[in-house]
Amino acid sequence: MPDIRDNVAIITGGTRGIGAAIGIELAQRGVRLVVNGRNTDEEVEQNLATLRDLTDVEVLHGDAANPVIADELAKTARARFGRIDFAVAAAGGPAPGKVTDLAIDQWMAAFDVHVHAVFHLFRATHAALAERGGGFLMVGSVAGRRGCPGTVAYQVVKGALPQFARALARDHGHEGIRVNVIEPGIIRTRFHYAMTPEAEKNNLDNRIPLRRFGKAEDVASASVELLTNPFITGETLVIDGGMSMRIV
């Protein structure tokens, strides 16, 4: 693996869940961080304490779907650390409902956080990433790969990310910017806390060949490979225990 000590990463949604796990994985390799999250609570404070024990960290709270926040993240990284080497768009959240159930603002909100926020982050970090060549990672989902019941907005927005990544990778490869997508399956973070015991049993018995749920660390290690490998771009990597490749 390349030596990335003293590199700098921006992570939206970086205060909890998969985003925080990616931050920890990078911090353990000496990367300095600018992390963003919408809210704070005991879990967030614990995660930030862990990150601060490992590396230098700047925190900017706010909605990643707001272009002002994206610009502020890039400015903060430049001002504090003088560079940006990696950007991770990990902010997200559930968007349940069939198309007949959703209010228009719910549909639009799903695009704001899962697609528009990625657009804003890339535009804000592009110039810095192009200075030395860098990695940009989108956190997608296997829900964007296969049909799932009752989550049409979430599936559509996550399904947009692989093509978004390919388009950016094609346009900006000559600048040394690599753009990839990680697609987690069922990872035991707060996102899946509402899973019923019946659903949990069905997932383990019938849907996931490895017969276990993923950990945020499983996604983080693969994410860092996509961020740092100098010859991977425009690709989508699935981390789901085999769930999306099965036929029956």
HELIX and SHEET records of a PDB file:
HELIX    1   1 GLY A   17  ALA A   27  1                                  11    
HELIX    2   2 GLU A   42  LEU A   54  1                                  13    
HELIX    3   3 PRO A   67  PHE A   81  1                                  15    
HELIX    4   4 ILE A  104  PHE A  111  1                                   8    
HELIX    5   5 ASP A  112  HIS A  116  3                                   5    
HELIX    6   6 ALA A  117  ARG A  132  1                                  16    
HELIX    7   7 VAL A  142  GLY A  144  5                                   3    
HELIX    8   8 VAL A  152  HIS A  172  1                                  21    
HELIX    9   9 GLY A  173  GLU A  175  5                                   3    
HELIX   10  10 ARG A  190  HIS A  192  5                                   3    
HELIX   11  11 PRO A  197  ASN A  202  1                                   6    
HELIX   12  12 ASN A  203  ARG A  207  3                                   5    
HELIX   13  13 ALA A  216  THR A  228  1                                  13    
HELIX   14  14 MET A  243  MET A  245  5                                   3    
SHEET    1   A 7 VAL A  57  HIS A  61  0                                        
SHEET    2   A 7 ARG A  32  GLY A  37  1                                        
SHEET    3   A 7 VAL A   8  THR A  12  1                                        
SHEET    4   A 7 PHE A  86  ALA A  89  1                                        
SHEET    5   A 7 GLY A 135  VAL A 139  1                                        
SHEET    6   A 7 ARG A 178  PRO A 184  1                                        
SHEET    7   A 7 THR A 236  ILE A 239  1                                        
END                                                                             
